[in-house]
Amino acid sequence: MKLTIKLFATFRQGRFDIAEREFAPGTTVGQIVDQLDLPREKLGILMVNSRHVQLERVMAEGETLAIFPLVGGG
Amino acid sequence: MRDFLQNNACGDLLGNEAQQQFAMKFELSAAAAEGEILTLGFLPARYQRNRKMLSLPQQLKLHQSCVAVAGCGGLGGYVIEELARLGVGKIIALDPDIFEAHNLNRQLLATSDQLGKPKAEAAAQRVALVNPAVELIAIQAALETNNGPQLLKTAHLVVDAVDSVAARLEIGSLCRQQNLPLVHGAIAGWYGQVTTVLPGDRTLETLYRHWQGGKGIEAELGNPAFTPALVASLQVAEAVKILLATGDLLQNRVLTLDLLRMSVETIDLIN
């Protein structure tokens, strides 16, 4: 299935801003995070269709996943 | 009192000097005088540019409000400044730290003469200069589970302006226990986020679900001058809406800012 992945802030470095990629049906958000070599402990918001989702969320054909890093400064 | 105000006001606007004379004549503190003036239907002249968006009863409501600001650094300095200029009557400013040279690039309260001095005390000095009618309680300590219930007794809401995820989660849990709204803001380099947590919500637990200790990306990016000013302003807008029970809040939504690309997203946190 074809998915659009959007990365934010430091997650773009050495990767991409936005990319359309092919994934196996049933792929979860967590599997995509791991494939992109994103450190799980630095994950902030995970967004599909303007909503925050869990790592276990199964993606569907044509969806867009946006991945934000954890922001904690003041 | 009403006679004095009628004789010295211009319409319903009371000039700064007349406000001070009113306090002296009736032996009131600056804060108490402001309360009387607003209650009697007069507006201190300093608030005249507020009045097209805040009614006199709303200005009085702000005067009667108490906001606790956890952290007097990058976010907290601007939050306190704006709350004081708005006329929020009581601000509890908490920070255990002193100013260091690396604060000078962005923290409003950090000035060369304040290096080595407590941040909370600097907040008190600043607010005394900006708006003497605002009572600022300076606490040189972090807001924590053990001191929170006592310190927050008179607070109507808490602003999260701290710099660690552990402290944010502790404040989130404290506010839930104390049934207080919490306005969260966090920054890292060009990026920032704001959300409002109402009692019962578990928004911070959702946002920081993957956190396993340590800092976020601010550890690698640092923070410039403009990101804290912007995120703090958004937090104050949320705080004012909570105090006045008006507008739409960022409840169960997080607003994220990317100032490098100038993109703003609002993300629903409820599935």
Interface residues (C-beta under 8 A of the other chain):
Chain A: F8 A9 T10 R40 E41 K42 L43 G44 I45 M47 S50 R51 H52 V53 Q54 L55 A66 F68 P69 L70 V71 G72 G73 G74
Chain B: G71 G73 G74 L75 G76 D160 A161 V162 D163 S164 V165 R168 G185 A186 I187 A188 G189 W190 Y191 G192 Q193 T206 L207 Y208 R209 H210 W211 Q212 G213 G214 K215 G216 I217 E218 E220 L221 N223 P228 V254 T256 D258 E265 T266 I267 D268 L269 I270 N271
